[in-house]
Every structure is written in C-alpha cells, then in structure tokens.
Amino acid sequence: MRLAQTIVTVVLIALISGTASAQMPDSNDAQQVSDLPTGVQDPVIDEVRFSGLVRIDLATATARVGSKSGAKLDRDQVSKDIKRLFATSAFEDVQAWLVRETTSRGDQVLVLVYRVVERPAIESIKVEGAKEVKEEDVRKKIMVRTASILDVNRIRQSVDAIREHYVEQGFFLAEVDYKLVTRPENMVDVVFTIREHAKVKIQRVEFVGNNNIPSKELKKIIGTQEGSLLSFLTGRGTFAQEMFEQDLQRLEFYYNTKGFAEVRFDQPIVSLSRDRKFIQIVITVHEGPQYKVGEVSVEGDLLFAKEELMKGLALKSGEIFNAMNVQKDAMALSDKYKDLGYAFATVGNATNFRRDELLLDFTYVLQKGEKARFGRIEIIGNEGTRDWTIRREMRIYEGDLYNETKLRASEARIRRLGFFEKVEIRPKATSRPDEVDVIVEVKERQTGAFSVGAGFSSVENFLFQAQINKQNFLGRGQNIRLEATLSSLRRYFVLSFDEPYLFDTNWTFGFSAFNADLAYYNFSQASTGLDLTFGRRFLDDFSVSATYRLETVKVRAGGQEGVADVPIANLDLDGLTSSLSTAFMYDSRDDRMFPTRGNVTSLSLEWAGSQIGSDFDFIRMQVRSRQYFPLIWGAVAKIAGSWGYILSPTGKPVPIFERFQVGGIFTVRGFERASLGPSIPVGSARDPNANPTSFKIGGAQQLIFNFEIEFPIFQQIGVRGVVFFDAGNAYDDGEWPNPLKMRTSAGLGIRWFSPIGPLRFEWGFPLKRLKGEPPVVFEFNIGTF
C-alpha cells in the first residue's frame, strides 16, 4: 500500500513537470491547481508563497489563506483561499499554482504559489463641472476615498448619488459620469464629470379631484411653486425632489385639518416640456368624505381623573375633525406626564370610522413608562462659549426629576441669547431605565467683529465707521463695544460694557462712556458723558434697572439746515445733565439678535434736577413696544410703537437737545434726521428785518409706529430684504398727539449680517411730501438692525 502511494505521488510530480511550461512561462515545473488530474493522491506542500504583491503586505495576504506548509494539498481549501482573497476586493485576478523547485542543496521542494494581480489604488478624486452646486456638497456623495482600492461598483453608486442630489436641487437634466486616468505604479485618478444644464422651472402645478378645497388654496400650502418674473431673485419655480415629497405630506396634513381623514394622493405625474426647460406637475387627489369628531376618549395609564384629562383637549365632539388639534392634545398629554418625571411617556391613538354617519371616534392611548431623573448634561459645539454661560440659562439640573417643560424652556433660553445659529436639546437614553442624559448641541454664530467701513447716504453724505463689537466677550456672555463714527453730521466715540450676570447672580451691570458731536436739523450738540446701570431679572422675561447719567453739553445753532445766528431761549443752554432713571422691561423674544416671534416692551422714567447736581430740570417718560410674528418662507413681520413725553417741573424750558428729535433711520424713515415736529419762525440776530427762518425745536411728545416685513434673499450669506411703513411725529408743549398730524412714509431696504457686522441700506419715500422735502431719503448704517 505504501509503495502504491509513493508511485502515485511520483506520477503527480511528473505530470506537473510535463505541463508547466505552457501554463507558467517563468517556471519549467509549474501547474495550476485547478488543472491537476483527479483520482490521484494530493502531495505534501513544502512552502506557501505569494507572487505579485505590491501594496498589499504579505502578512495581510497570508492571513486570508488556510493552506499551510507541511500539510497535504487540499484542493477545497485552495478554492476557499481564492474566494477569500477575491472577497478583499484588492485583487483583479488570483490563481493557485504548484511549483517544483530545486534547492541549493539539490533537494526537490513543492511550493504552493498564489499568483495575484492587484487592483489599482486611487491616487486622487477630482470633480469637474460643479458650478451651481457646491463641490463640497458633491464630494459628500462620493463613496470612495483616496489611497483606497479601486471599486468600480462604489464609483457607479457615487455617480447615482450625485445625480440624485442634483435632481433634489432642481437640476432635473444633470448628467453625471466618471472616467479613470491611469497613473504610474498601478494608481488611477477618479474623475467625476458633471454637465449641470439649467435648472428645470415649474411651468404649472395642477390639482385634479380637489372638489372641496380650491387649487389656489392648496398651492399656498406647498413650497413647490410655479415660476414668476422674479424667480431669478427668489428661486421660486425651481423643482426640488426632496421639497416636493415634503409637500405631499403637507397636503395630506392640511386635508386632515379640514376633516378629510382618509385623503390619499396618486403618484404625481411630472412631465417635461419639449424644449426640456419646464415641467408640469399634476397631483391627483382622492379627498374622501369629510368627518366630524364622534366620541373622544382617553385610555391607558391614567395618572389623573379621566375628566381632568378630557377637560383640556382641543378635539371636541361634533366639530370638524382637525389633525392639528390631535397634535396639540398629544403634546399636552405627553407634557403632563413627562413633567411628572415619566420621561418615556407616549401618546398613541385608536380610531373608529363610522362612515355611515361620517363620524370619527378618537381615543388617546397613554403609556406612562418609568419615572426617570436627569443624568449627565453634556454640551457640545460651544467652541468659544464657556459651558457655564450655557448652563446658567438652563432650568434643569443633573439629578432632578425629568421635566419636559423645563427642558423646552432651557432650549428657548439658550436660543434667545443670540449667540448660536443652532440650539438643540435632546434626551438620550442610558443603560439605566431610571436615568436620562441630556445632549445640548449648539453651533456658534459670529457674535463679534472688528470692522472698518465707509458708506454714503443722502442725509449724511460720506460716512466712516470703525468698531470692535463682541456680544459674547471671552465666551462669558458679556457685551463690549468700542466704536468711532465720522460723517458730515456725526462724530461719535463710545465704549460700552454689559455684564448680564454680575458675580454669577441675577443682577446685571453696564456702563458706557461717550464723546459726541451731533448735527441735528437746526442745531448742533457737543457732549461728553457716561452712564452706569444696575438691574435685576425676575422670572424669565421681566427685568428692572436703574441708571445714572452724567453728561456735559454744549449747543450751538446751525445744524443740517439751520443758520447759525438765531436766538432761541432753550437753545443757548450749556451745562451739566445729571439724571436718574428706572426702567421696567418685558422681553419674550426667541432670539435677541434675529427674533422671529415674541415681544419686547419697556417703560422708563428719567428725572434730572438740581438736587443731584444737574443744571437742567426735566422728567421724561417713555413707552416702547415691538412685536414679532413669523410668516411663511422665513419672513418675519415686526410691529413697533413708541410714545414719549418730557416736561420741566420747575417751569424752565426743557433744553432742545433733551426734546424728542423725530425723523431718520431709527424713528420715521423717509425723512431727514430730526426734521419732523414743531418749529417756530425766528429772525436773525444780525438783521432784525430779515425774513423769519423756520427752526425745528424738537417735541415735548413723540408718537411713532413702524411696520416692516423682513424676508430672506440670500439666506446662506445672511442677506435679507425689508419693506416698511412708518408713521410718526413730534408734538409741542400742550399739544396732544394727533394721528391726523402723523407723517407717513414707505420704503424698502437690504440688510446684511456681514463678516464686519450688520449692514443696513434703506430707501424711504415720504407720503404726502411737503415743500422742500426730498422725494427719497437713502440711509446707511453699520452695527444694528
């Protein structure tokens, strides 16, 4: 038997010797394992070797094979080895050979050689033709990386992903392909080539089957809009797949709010025009019947009496079914449970359609889950802001019982700081069922800038401004500003500082020092002064403050329009103003820098008198209020009103520089600065016979209203447009504000939150313009909106 085995082995080796030259030219004694004859005993392998490795190291390749030296050749194992090597995607070809070699000592050895051909590696990835879509966004869709092994399937998937991204951005006709450029040392460049073509515009959106809700109403719901003459500015009329899919969800929800609880939509028909420039969209609606609410009930884990839970529900029996009320109820019920610590409470629902009666029974199903406490609170994304600046705004603490309302309030308080573009607070489950971690993720907004700017307006002519403004100084939430402004009407220098949490308490502190030379309509004022303010916050939205102001003032006739030799009793008053004021403020804005909703209202009272060293005696009262409303497509409406009144308790004239100066970009736009209000005819001190000159003396009262709508133009770079309507005036002593005497204007403007700070360009057009007033007033300002 042993002799027979020996003979078979010798025959097998002989066969290898006889056929090797045709299969493996670089060796005279080689044969592929797959070509070995069957029915003979496999020989013992003396060595396992690899041929053709360039970038793949030997250890990595060896780890993939199971054939070992000193063992008999196992053809099944060799087959598995080849499959495993192919599975790495690193090789284009793998072959197994048996090679008989003679050692230096004359011994014959049998070597199992895995001959491999490596796939090329990627040297670089290039994108050609990406112009309208950012190249960085295109690269996010690429699924291969430099220095990795070439994988054509992944490249093709990348092409599909890029093309899909272009379709989502409105480039319906975009063509995407790739090419491989061979490089030395078995390397390639992968080049993605893009032909974007023009965006396809929406020519028509048509609804079919909408018998109860008109198409005009439905079109207002969706973001996919038909093109218009201003589409090149607004982007309206561009098709985006992702937005369109969201539109279908909006339409379904809108129908659900109108009682059509079984509405459904066919697959929309999107057709391309013959010139391939426009598309028409047809949306077929199956409205179904309109339902009223039948029985409303609450079931499940009831922690309160059913009557108490039912009492606050928005969904009422007998009313038209409204899915919005369902959302409100679900949130209210969920919050009620979560505020008791049930962090995982859920509100499901069960419905029963009584189609014969067109009634929909609705049951809220409550599951309370387990109580939990707040675990670790982690803040991420605050690259410049200190943790404590964020934590002190939060109304939750580690170890507290879970509370959804406080969690939401914490997010709102952090957002209203105005320091962040994005604020998101989300609970995170832990390994413990009674503990919930909290992730606070923020994205820093540019809150400070060093800027040097110049501009031109029809009021101030050329204007130069330099400022250092930091609204989150050192990441502590403090505000510091150093500003210099020079123009034909202003020379203004100011240094101010505000500390919102004095010594980490709810007390606030602020001061400012200033030097100014300001030209009003008929007079000029030179002043130097400072003010100190202490305040305290109450609750979340209320605050009170007290301010001391000390200011030296020199006044001279001759401003924008006046002459320099008019005798005015309350003009020739130089001296010192020393005043105390108190202010009460309510502020519920959602963002201090860019509010979209909320209200800010202040009431202030200022007193100046000889008792505290003032050369002037007066009492000033002011009320200001601004309300913000979010509109569609990112637009925001603002309604503002201001009333002020000043009097002298001693009967002496109130200095002209303390009276209300109305007109200009911060009061009533469309009119020159301080050009509105009462005036008196005055003669010349040099020539008593000269014609009297109209002299603006400012108002003892003011009443101002502003209405504006701000809307995005280029949202990504912070450019917004504004249209406005202003009404207001200043009124003399003893004259009660009369709305019929209000001056009105309308206009438009551009606002840009630029890298150097907020820039404001506005054109105001006075309505019912009086003689001598310009038809349009353009004003430019740096630093505040």
C-alpha positions in Angstrom: 0.0 0.0 0.0 2.8 2.4 1.0 4.6 1.6 -2.3 1.4 2.4 -4.3 1.1 5.8 -2.6 4.7 6.6 -3.4 4.2 5.6 -7.1 1.1 7.9 -7.3 2.9 10.9 -5.8 5.8 10.4 -8.3 3.4 10.3 -11.2 1.7 13.5 -10.0 5.0 15.4 -9.8 5.9 14.1 -13.2 2.7 15.5 -14.6 3.5 18.9 -13.1 6.9 18.8 -14.8 5.4 17.9 -18.1 2.8 20.6 -18.3 4.3 23.6 -16.5 5.9 25.4 -19.4 2.5 26.1 -21.1 0.8 27.5 -18.0 3.5 29.4 -16.2 6.3 30.5 -18.5 8.5 31.8 -15.8 9.0 28.3 -14.4 9.7 25.0 -16.0 8.0 23.0 -13.2 4.6 24.6 -12.5 0.9 23.8 -13.0 -2.3 25.4 -11.9 -4.0 23.6 -9.0 -7.3 23.7 -10.9 -5.7 21.7 -13.8 -4.4 18.9 -11.6 -5.9 15.5 -12.5 -8.5 13.9 -10.2 -8.2 10.5 -8.7 -4.6 10.8 -7.6 -3.4 11.5 -4.1 -2.5 15.1 -3.3 1.1 15.8 -2.4 2.6 17.5 0.7 3.2 21.2 0.3 6.7 22.3 1.4 6.1 26.0 1.2 3.2 28.5 0.6 4.2 31.6 -1.3 2.6 34.7 -2.9 3.6 36.3 -6.2 2.5 39.7 -7.5 2.1 41.6 -4.2 2.9 45.3 -4.5 0.9 47.4 -2.0 -0.7 44.6 0.0 1.7 43.4 2.6 2.5 39.7 2.9 1.0 39.3 6.4 -2.4 40.6 5.3 -2.5 38.2 2.4 -1.2 35.2 4.4 -4.0 35.8 7.0 -6.6 35.2 4.3 -5.4 31.7 3.3 -5.8 28.4 5.2 -3.3 26.3 3.2 -0.2 25.6 5.3 3.3 24.3 4.6 3.9 20.8 5.8 0.4 19.7 5.1 -1.1 17.8 2.1 -2.5 19.9 -0.7 -6.2 20.4 -0.1 -7.9 21.5 -3.3 -11.1 22.5 -1.5 -9.1 24.7 0.9 -7.2 26.2 -2.1 -10.6 27.1 -3.6 -11.7 28.7 -0.4 -8.5 30.7 -0.2 -9.0 32.1 -3.7 -12.5 33.1 -2.8 -11.4 34.8 0.4 -8.6 36.7 -1.4 -11.2 37.9 -4.0 -13.5 38.9 -1.2 -11.0 41.6 -0.1 -11.7 43.5 -3.3 -8.0 44.1 -3.5 -7.3 41.8 -6.4 -8.4 41.6 -10.1 -7.1 38.1 -10.5 -6.0 35.2 -8.2 -4.5 31.9 -9.3 -3.1 29.0 -7.3 0.0 27.1 -8.8 2.1 24.2 -7.7 5.8 24.7 -8.5 8.6 22.2 -8.1 11.9 23.8 -7.3 15.4 22.5 -6.6 17.1 23.9 -3.5 20.8 24.9 -3.4 21.5 21.5 -1.8 19.8 19.7 -4.6 16.6 18.8 -2.7 13.3 18.9 -4.6 10.6 21.0 -2.9 6.9 21.6 -3.8 5.7 25.2 -3.5 2.1 26.4 -3.5 2.2 29.8 -5.1 -0.8 32.2 -5.1 -0.3 34.4 -8.1 -2.2 37.7 -7.7 -2.9 40.8 -9.8 -3.7 43.8 -7.5 -6.5 46.2 -8.4 -5.3 49.8 -8.9 -5.4 52.2 -6.0 -7.0 55.7 -6.1 -4.4 58.4 -6.2 -6.8 61.3 -6.4 -10.5 62.1 -6.8 -11.5 65.1 -8.9 -14.8 66.8 -9.6 -15.3 68.6 -12.9 -18.2 70.8 -13.9 -19.8 71.5 -10.4 -20.6 75.2 -10.7 -24.2 75.8 -9.4 -23.9 73.1 -6.7 -21.1 73.4 -4.2 -18.2 71.0 -4.9 -18.0 70.2 -1.2 -21.7 69.0 -1.3 -20.9 66.9 -4.4 -18.0 65.3 -2.6 -20.2 64.3 0.3 -22.0 61.9 -2.1 -18.8 60.2 -3.2 -18.4 56.7 -1.7 -14.7 56.1 -2.5 -11.6 57.7 -0.9 -8.1 58.4 -2.0 -5.5 55.6 -1.3 -8.3 53.0 -1.2 -8.5 50.1 -3.7 -10.4 50.9 -6.9 -14.0 49.7 -6.6 -15.9 50.4 -9.8 -19.3 49.4 -8.2 -18.9 52.0 -5.5 -17.9 54.6 -8.1 -21.1 53.9 -10.0 -23.1 54.2 -6.8 -21.5 57.5 -6.3 -22.5 58.7 -9.8 -26.1 57.8 -9.0 -25.9 59.6 -5.6 -24.5 62.7 -7.2 -27.2 62.7 -9.9 -29.9 62.2 -7.3 -28.5 65.2 -5.3 -28.7 67.4 -8.4 -32.3 66.4 -9.0 -33.1 67.3 -5.4 -31.5 70.8 -6.1 -33.7 71.3 -9.2 -31.2 70.2 -11.9 -33.5 67.7 -13.4 -31.4 67.3 -16.6 -28.0 67.0 -14.9 -25.6 64.4 -16.5 -23.0 62.7 -14.3 -20.4 60.3 -15.4 -16.9 59.2 -14.4 -13.6 58.3 -16.0 -10.4 56.6 -14.8 -7.0 58.1 -15.6 -4.1 55.7 -15.3 -1.1 56.8 -13.2 2.3 55.1 -12.6 2.7 52.3 -10.1 -0.8 50.9 -10.7 -2.5 54.0 -9.5 -5.5 55.8 -11.0 -7.3 59.2 -10.8 -11.1 59.0 -10.5 -12.7 62.0 -12.3 -16.4 62.7 -11.9 -17.6 64.8 -14.8 -20.8 66.8 -14.5 -22.9 68.6 -17.0 -25.3 70.6 -14.9 -27.6 72.1 -17.6 -30.0 74.8 -16.5 -32.5 74.2 -13.6 -35.8 73.0 -14.8 -38.5 75.5 -14.0 -42.0 74.6 -12.9 -44.5 75.9 -15.5 -47.7 74.6 -13.9 -48.8 72.8 -10.8 -52.3 71.3 -11.4 -54.6 69.6 -8.9 -57.2 67.1 -10.0 -60.0 65.7 -7.9 -59.9 68.6 -5.3 -63.6 69.2 -5.2 -63.8 70.7 -1.7 -60.6 72.8 -1.5 -59.7 75.1 -4.4 -56.3 74.7 -6.1 -55.4 78.3 -5.2 -55.6 77.4 -1.6 -53.6 74.2 -1.9 -50.8 75.9 -3.8 -50.3 78.2 -0.8 -49.6 75.2 1.3 -46.7 73.8 -0.8 -43.2 75.0 -1.3 -43.1 73.8 -4.9 -44.3 76.9 -6.7 -44.8 77.9 -10.2 -42.2 80.3 -11.7 -42.6 84.1 -11.9 -40.9 87.1 -13.3 -38.9 87.4 -10.1 -37.8 83.8 -9.9 -34.2 84.7 -10.7 -34.1 86.6 -7.3 -36.4 84.5 -5.1 -35.6 81.0 -6.5 -39.3 80.4 -6.9 -40.3 78.0 -9.6 -37.4 75.6 -9.1 -38.2 71.9 -8.8 -36.6 70.1 -5.8 -37.4 66.4 -5.3 -37.0 66.5 -1.5 -39.2 69.6 -1.1 -41.8 68.0 -3.4 -42.0 64.9 -1.2 -42.4 67.1 1.8 -45.2 69.0 0.0 -47.2 65.8 -0.4 -47.0 65.3 3.4 -48.1 68.9 3.9 -51.0 68.5 1.7 -52.2 65.3 3.4 -51.9 67.0 6.8 -53.7 70.1 5.6 -56.6 68.0 4.3 -56.6 66.2 7.7 -57.1 69.6 9.4 -60.2 70.1 7.3 -61.8 66.8 8.3 -60.7 64.7 5.3 -59.1 62.0 7.4 -59.0 59.4 4.6 -57.5 61.6 1.9 -54.9 60.0 -0.4 -52.9 61.0 -3.4 -51.9 59.2 -6.6 -48.3 59.1 -7.7 -47.9 62.7 -9.1 -47.4 62.9 -12.9 -44.3 65.0 -13.7 -43.9 65.7 -17.4 -41.1 67.6 -19.2 -41.7 70.2 -21.9 -40.5 69.6 -25.4 -37.7 72.1 -25.0 -36.7 70.3 -21.8 -36.8 73.6 -19.9 -40.1 73.3 -18.0 -42.0 70.7 -16.1 -45.7 70.3 -15.5 -46.9 68.6 -12.3 -50.3 67.0 -11.9 -51.4 65.9 -8.5 -54.5 63.7 -8.3 -56.4 63.9 -5.0 -58.9 61.4 -3.6 -60.4 63.6 -0.9 -62.8 61.1 0.6 -65.6 62.2 2.9 -65.3 65.0 5.5 -65.6 63.7 9.0 -66.8 65.2 12.2 -65.5 64.2 15.6 -67.6 61.5 17.2 -66.7 60.2 20.7 -63.4 61.4 22.2 -61.9 59.3 25.0 -58.6 58.8 26.9 -57.5 55.3 27.8 -54.4 53.6 29.1 -52.2 54.5 32.1 -54.3 57.2 33.7 -52.5 59.2 36.4 -55.2 61.8 36.6 -59.0 61.5 36.6 -60.3 61.0 33.1 -62.5 64.1 33.4 -59.4 66.2 34.2 -57.5 64.9 31.1 -60.6 65.3 28.9 -61.2 68.8 30.1 -58.2 70.4 28.3 -58.5 68.5 25.0 -58.7 70.6 21.8 -60.5 67.8 19.9 -64.3 68.3 20.6 -67.2 66.0 19.7 -69.4 67.4 17.0 -66.7 69.6 15.4 -65.0 69.1 12.1 -62.1 66.7 12.6 -58.8 68.6 12.8 -55.4 66.8 12.9 -53.8 69.9 14.3 -55.9 69.5 17.4 -54.7 65.9 17.7 -51.1 67.1 17.6 -51.9 69.8 20.3 -53.6 67.2 22.5 -50.8 64.6 22.1 -48.2 67.2 23.1 -50.3 68.5 26.0 -51.0 65.0 27.4 -47.4 63.9 26.9 -46.0 67.0 28.6 -48.4 66.5 31.5 -46.9 63.1 32.1 -43.3 64.0 31.4 -43.5 66.9 33.8 -44.1 64.3 36.5 -40.9 62.5 35.6 -42.2 60.0 33.2 -39.6 60.7 30.5 -40.7 57.9 28.2 -44.4 58.6 28.3 -46.1 58.1 24.9 -49.5 59.1 23.5 -50.9 56.8 20.8 -54.3 56.8 19.3 -57.1 54.5 18.2 -59.7 55.5 15.6 -63.1 54.2 14.6 -64.6 55.4 11.3 -68.4 55.5 11.4 -68.7 56.0 7.6 -72.5 55.8 7.5 -72.7 58.8 10.0 -69.5 60.5 8.8 -68.2 60.4 12.4 -64.7 59.6 13.6 -64.3 58.3 17.1 -60.9 59.1 18.5 -59.2 57.6 21.6 -55.9 58.8 23.0 -53.9 55.9 24.5 -51.5 56.8 27.2 -48.5 54.8 28.3 -46.5 56.3 31.1 -43.4 54.2 31.2 -41.0 54.5 34.1 -40.0 57.6 36.1 -36.5 58.9 35.4 -34.1 61.6 36.5 -31.7 63.7 34.6 -28.3 62.1 34.4 -25.3 63.7 32.7 -25.8 67.0 30.9 -23.3 67.3 28.0 -22.8 70.4 26.0 -21.2 70.1 22.5 -20.4 72.6 19.8 -19.6 75.5 22.0 -16.1 76.3 20.6 -15.9 79.8 22.0 -18.6 79.9 24.7 -17.9 78.6 28.1 -20.1 75.8 29.4 -21.2 77.8 32.4 -22.5 80.6 30.1 -24.9 78.0 28.7 -25.6 76.0 31.8 -26.8 79.1 33.8 -29.6 79.6 31.2 -30.9 76.1 31.8 -33.8 75.2 34.0 -32.8 71.6 34.6 -30.0 70.1 36.7 -28.4 66.8 37.0 -30.3 64.6 39.4 -33.6 66.4 39.0 -36.8 64.6 38.2 -37.3 64.6 34.4 -39.4 67.6 33.3 -40.3 68.2 29.6 -41.5 71.8 30.1 -38.3 72.8 31.8 -36.3 71.0 29.1 -38.1 73.0 26.4 -37.7 76.3 28.4 -34.0 75.6 28.7 -33.6 75.3 24.9 -35.6 78.6 24.4 -33.5 80.5 26.9 -30.2 79.4 25.3 -31.6 80.2 21.8 -32.7 83.7 22.8 -29.1 84.6 23.9 -28.5 85.2 20.2 -25.0 83.6 20.3 -25.9 80.5 18.3 -27.2 79.6 14.9 -28.5 76.3 16.1 -29.6 75.1 19.5 -30.9 71.6 20.0 -31.6 69.8 23.3 -32.3 66.2 23.1 -32.7 63.4 25.7 -30.5 60.4 25.4 -31.4 57.0 26.9 -28.8 55.4 29.2 -28.2 51.9 30.4 -30.3 52.7 33.4 -34.1 52.8 32.9 -34.5 55.5 35.6 -31.9 57.9 34.1 -31.9 60.1 31.0 -28.8 62.0 29.8 -29.2 65.3 28.0 -27.3 66.5 25.0 -27.1 70.2 24.4 -25.8 70.8 20.9 -25.1 74.4 19.7 -23.5 75.9 16.7 -21.7 79.2 17.3 -22.8 82.3 15.5 -20.5 85.1 14.7 -21.1 87.4 17.6 -18.2 89.8 17.3 -16.3 91.7 14.6 -13.6 94.2 14.0 -14.8 96.3 11.2 -13.8 99.4 9.3 -16.5 100.6 6.9 -17.4 103.5 4.7 -20.7 104.4 3.1 -22.8 107.1 1.6 -26.3 108.3 2.3 -28.4 111.2 1.1 -28.6 112.5 4.7 -25.0 112.2 6.0 -23.1 112.1 2.7 -19.9 110.1 3.3 -19.8 108.1 6.5 -16.8 106.3 8.0 -17.1 103.9 10.9 -14.7 101.6 12.8 -15.8 99.4 15.6 -14.9 96.4 17.8 -18.1 94.7 18.9 -18.2 91.5 20.8 -21.5 90.2 22.1 -20.1 87.2 23.8 -16.9 88.5 25.2 -14.5 85.8 26.2 -17.4 83.3 26.0 -18.9 84.7 29.2 -21.9 86.3 27.7 -20.7 89.8 28.3 -21.0 92.5 25.7 -18.3 95.0 24.9 -18.3 97.7 22.2 -15.8 100.3 21.0 -17.0 102.4 18.2 -15.9 105.5 16.2 -18.2 107.1 13.6 -17.4 110.1 11.4 -19.6 111.8 8.9 -20.8 115.3 8.0 -23.4 115.1 10.7 -21.8 112.9 13.4 -18.5 112.5 15.2 -19.2 109.8 17.8 -17.0 107.8 20.0 -18.3 105.2 22.6 -17.1 102.5 24.8 -19.7 100.3 26.5 -19.7 97.1 28.6 -22.6 94.9 29.8 -22.5 92.1 32.3 -25.7 90.1 32.3 -24.8 88.0 35.4 -22.9 90.1 37.9 -21.0 87.8 40.2 -23.0 84.9 38.8 -26.2 86.3 40.1 -29.4 87.6 38.5 -28.1 91.2 38.9 -26.9 93.0 35.8 -24.4 95.8 35.3 -23.4 98.0 32.5 -21.7 101.3 31.7 -20.9 103.4 28.7 -18.6 106.4 28.1 -19.1 108.6 25.1 -18.0 111.7 23.3 -20.2 113.1 20.5 -20.6 116.0 18.2 -24.0 115.6 16.5 -25.7 117.9 14.0 -29.5 117.9 14.2 -31.8 119.7 11.8 -31.3 123.3 13.1 -28.6 122.9 15.8 -25.5 121.0 16.8 -24.6 119.4 20.1 -21.3 118.5 21.6 -21.4 116.2 24.6 -19.2 114.1 26.8 -20.6 111.7 29.4 -21.0 108.3 31.0 -23.8 106.2 32.5 -23.9 103.4 35.0 -26.7 100.8 35.1 -27.6 98.2 37.6 -30.5 95.9 37.1 -32.1 92.6 38.1 -34.0 89.9 36.3 -37.3 88.5 37.6 -38.7 85.2 36.3 -37.6 84.6 32.7 -39.0 87.6 30.9 -39.1 90.5 33.3 -36.3 92.9 34.5 -35.9 96.2 36.2 -33.0 98.6 36.1 -31.7 101.9 37.4 -29.3 104.2 35.5 -27.3 107.2 36.5 -26.3 109.6 33.6 -23.8 112.4 33.8 -23.3 114.4 30.7 -21.8 117.8 29.8 -23.4 119.5 26.8 -22.6 122.5 24.6 -25.1 123.6 22.0 -24.8 125.9 19.0 -27.2 127.0 16.3 -26.7 125.7 12.8 -27.2 122.0 12.0 -28.2 120.3 8.8 -30.4 123.1 7.6 -30.4 125.9 10.1 -28.4 129.2 10.3 -26.0 130.0 13.0 -27.4 133.3 14.3 -31.0 132.5 15.5 -31.9 133.4 19.1 -33.7 130.5 20.9 -34.4 130.6 24.6 -33.9 126.9 25.2 -31.1 126.6 22.7 -28.4 128.8 24.4 -28.2 126.4 27.4 -24.8 124.8 28.0 -24.3 122.8 31.2 -24.3 119.6 33.0 -27.1 117.0 32.9 -27.3 114.7 36.0 -30.2 112.2 35.9 -31.6 109.1 37.5 -33.8 106.8 35.6 -35.6 103.5 36.1 -36.9 101.1 33.6 -39.2 98.0 33.6 -38.8 95.6 30.7 -40.6 92.5 29.4 -38.8 90.5 26.8 -40.1 87.3 25.3 -38.2 87.3 22.0 -37.0 83.9 20.8 -33.6 85.4 19.7 -32.0 88.6 20.8 -30.2 89.2 17.6 -32.6 87.8 15.0 -36.0 87.5 16.6 -38.8 85.8 14.7 -41.5 85.8 17.4 -42.2 87.4 20.8 -42.5 90.8 22.3 -40.2 93.3 24.0 -41.8 96.2 25.9 -40.2 98.8 28.1 -41.4 101.5 30.4 -38.9 104.1 31.6 -38.9 107.2 33.8 -36.0 109.6 33.9 -35.6 112.6 36.3 -32.9 115.3 36.2 -32.8 118.0 38.9 -30.6 120.4 40.8 -30.9 118.1 43.8 -28.4 115.7 42.1 -26.2 118.4 40.6 -28.0 118.9 37.2 -28.1 122.3 35.5 -31.4 121.3 33.9 -34.7 120.1 35.4 -36.9 117.7 33.5 -38.9 114.5 33.7 -39.1 112.1 30.8 -41.4 109.2 30.3 -41.2 106.7 27.5 -43.0 103.5 26.5 -41.7 101.3 23.7 -43.0 98.0 22.3 -42.1 95.7 19.5 -43.9 92.5 18.5 -42.5 89.9 16.1 -44.5 87.4 14.0 -43.2 84.6 11.9 -44.5 84.4 8.3 -44.1 81.9 5.5 -40.9 81.2 3.7 -38.7 82.6 6.5 -40.2 86.1 6.5 -40.8 88.0 9.8 -43.2 90.8 10.5 -42.5 93.5 13.1 -44.9 96.0 14.6 -43.3 98.6 16.8 -44.7 101.6 18.7 -43.1 104.3 20.8 -44.5 107.1 22.9 -42.6 109.7 24.9 -43.3 112.8 27.0 -40.9 115.3 28.6 -41.7 118.2 30.9 -40.0 120.6 33.2 -41.3 120.5 36.8 -39.9 124.0 37.5 -41.4 125.7 34.5 -38.0 126.3 32.9 -37.6 125.4 29.2 -36.5 121.9 28.5 -33.2 122.0 26.7 -33.6 121.4 22.9 -31.2 118.6 23.0 -33.3 116.7 25.5 -36.5 117.1 23.5 -37.6 114.4 21.1 -36.0 114.6 17.6 -38.0 112.6 15.1 -37.0 111.6 11.6 -34.4 109.3 10.3 -33.5 105.6 10.2 -34.2 105.0 13.8 -37.6 106.8 14.0 -39.5 107.6 10.9 -37.7 106.7 7.7 -38.1 108.7 4.5 -37.4 112.0 6.3 -34.1 113.6 7.2 -32.8 113.2 10.7 -34.7 115.3 13.3 -36.6 117.1 10.6 -40.1 116.4 11.9 -42.0 118.0 14.7 -42.8 121.5 15.8 -41.0 124.6 14.5 -41.0 128.3 15.2 -40.3 131.2 13.0 -37.2 133.1 14.1 -35.4 136.1 12.9 -31.7 136.8 12.6 -29.8 138.3 15.4 -27.7 140.2 12.8 -30.6 141.5 10.7 -33.9 142.0 12.5 -35.5 142.9 9.2 -34.6 139.6 7.5 -37.4 137.1 6.7 -38.1 134.7 9.6 -36.5 131.3 9.5 -38.3 128.1 10.4 -36.5 126.5 13.3 -37.1 122.9 14.4 -37.3 122.9 18.2 -37.9 119.2 18.8 -41.0 117.8 20.5 -42.3 117.6 24.1 -44.0 114.4 23.0 -43.5 111.9 20.3 -45.6 109.1 18.9 -44.1 106.7 16.4 -45.4 103.5 14.7 -43.3 101.2 12.5 -44.4 98.2 10.5 -42.0 96.1 8.4 -41.6 92.7 6.8 -38.2 91.2 6.6 -37.6 88.3 4.2 -34.6 86.2 3.1 -32.9 86.9 -0.2 -29.6 85.0 0.1 -30.1 83.2 3.4 -26.8 81.4 3.3 -24.8 84.6 3.4 -27.2 86.5 5.7 -28.7 88.9 3.1 -32.3 89.8 3.8 -34.7 92.3 2.3 -37.2 94.6 4.1 -40.3 96.6 3.1 -41.7 99.1 5.7 -44.3 101.6 6.5 -43.6 104.3 9.2 -45.8 106.9 10.8 -45.0 109.4 13.5 -44.3 112.9 14.6 -43.1 115.1 17.4 -45.6 117.4 19.2 -45.2 120.7 21.0 -45.9 121.6 24.7 -49.6 121.3 25.4 -50.3 119.6 22.1 -51.8 116.1 22.4 -50.5 113.6 19.8 -52.9 113.7 16.8 -52.9 110.7 14.5 -54.0 113.1 11.7 -50.8 115.0 12.0 -48.6 112.0 11.7 -46.2 112.0 8.9 -46.0 108.7 6.9 -43.5 107.0 4.7 -42.9 103.7 2.9 -39.8 102.1 1.6 -37.6 99.2 1.2 -34.1 98.1 2.1 -31.4 95.4 2.3 -29.9 94.1 5.5 -26.7 92.1 5.5 -25.2 90.3 8.6 -21.8 90.6 7.1 -18.4 89.4 8.5 -17.8 93.0 9.6 -21.1 93.3 11.4 -24.7 94.2 10.5 -25.1 96.5 7.5 -28.3 98.4 6.8 -29.2 100.1 3.5 -32.7 101.6 3.3 -34.6 103.9 0.9 -37.6 105.8 2.4 -40.2 107.6 0.4 -42.3 110.2 2.2 -46.1 110.0 1.6 -47.7 113.4 1.0 -44.4 115.2 0.8 -44.3 118.8 1.8 -42.5 121.6 0.0 -38.7 121.4 0.4 -38.7 117.7 1.5 -36.6 115.3 -0.7 -38.6 112.7 -2.6 -36.4 109.9 -1.3 -34.0 109.6 1.6 -31.3 106.9 1.5 -29.6 105.9 4.7 -26.8 103.6 5.6 -25.9 102.3 9.0 -23.4 99.8 10.4 -23.9 98.0 13.7 -27.5 97.4 14.4 -30.8 96.3 12.8 
